[in-house]
Amino acid sequence: MTFHCFTKRFHAAVLVCLALALPAHAHTGRGPATPEEAAHVAQIATASDRDPVATMTSADGRWFQKWTTGSPTTTSVPTRPLSG
């Protein structure tokens, strides 16, 4: 499996996990994401493009996992098709 295929599958798996987790955690009682949180997520996404495994096992990756379950505004829209 090439790195490109792995990356595409990894991002698809993350999107599926987010889609499944959103309804279950929609009633957390906190407000929408702050601009600082959004910037942090963008930074993590950029880093995960270079090395997704290392990024998601780092402290930032663990923060991202907690943030996705706690923030009611976590949605993901693919910027390009996941197939092909």
N, C-alpha and C positions, 0 to 999 in steps of 0.2 A: 504494500500500500504506500503510495507516495505521500509526501508531507502535505501536498495540496488536498488530496482526498481526505486525509486525516483531519485537517483543519475544517474542511466543509462539514464532515460528519460531526466533529466536535461542536461546531456552532449550531448545527441542527439539533443536536442533543440538548444543548443549553436552552435553545428556544422552546423545545418541547417541555423541558423541566419548568421553565418559567411559566409557560401557558398552563401547566397543571397546578402550579403552586399559587398562581394569582387568585383564583376564586377562594381557595381555602384560607388565605391570609388577608382577604380584603377588609376585614373588620379589626384592624390592629389599633385603631384609635389615634394614629398619628397623622400629621398633615402631609402634604405633598413633599416631594424631594426638594431640597434646597439647591440653589445654584452651585454651592460648593460640592454637594453630593453628586450632582450631574457632571461637574467637571472631573471629579474623582473617577466616576464610572467611565467617562470618555478616556481618561488616562489608562485605566485598566484594560479597556477594549483595545487600545493601541498596543499596549504591551502584550496582550494575548495574541495578537496577530503575529508577533515575532516568535513567541514561545508560550503556547497556551497551557501546557502542563505546568511549567515552572510558575507562571502567573497565578493559576488557580490554586496552587499549593502554597503560595506565599501568604503573608499576612494580609496583603491587599485582596487576594482571592477569597480568603476567609471572610473579610469584611464585606466583599461583594455578595457572597452567599447569604450572609445575615441581612444585608441591606435589601436584597431582592425579596426576602420573606417578610420584611418589616415595613417597606414603603408601598403605599397604595398606588403610586404613580409609575411603577415599573412595568413598562410595556416595551415591546421590541418590534420594530418594523424592519424587515430585511431590506437592504439597499440594493441588492441584486438577487436574482433567482438562485435558489439553493441547488437546483438540479443542473446538470450539464456543465 
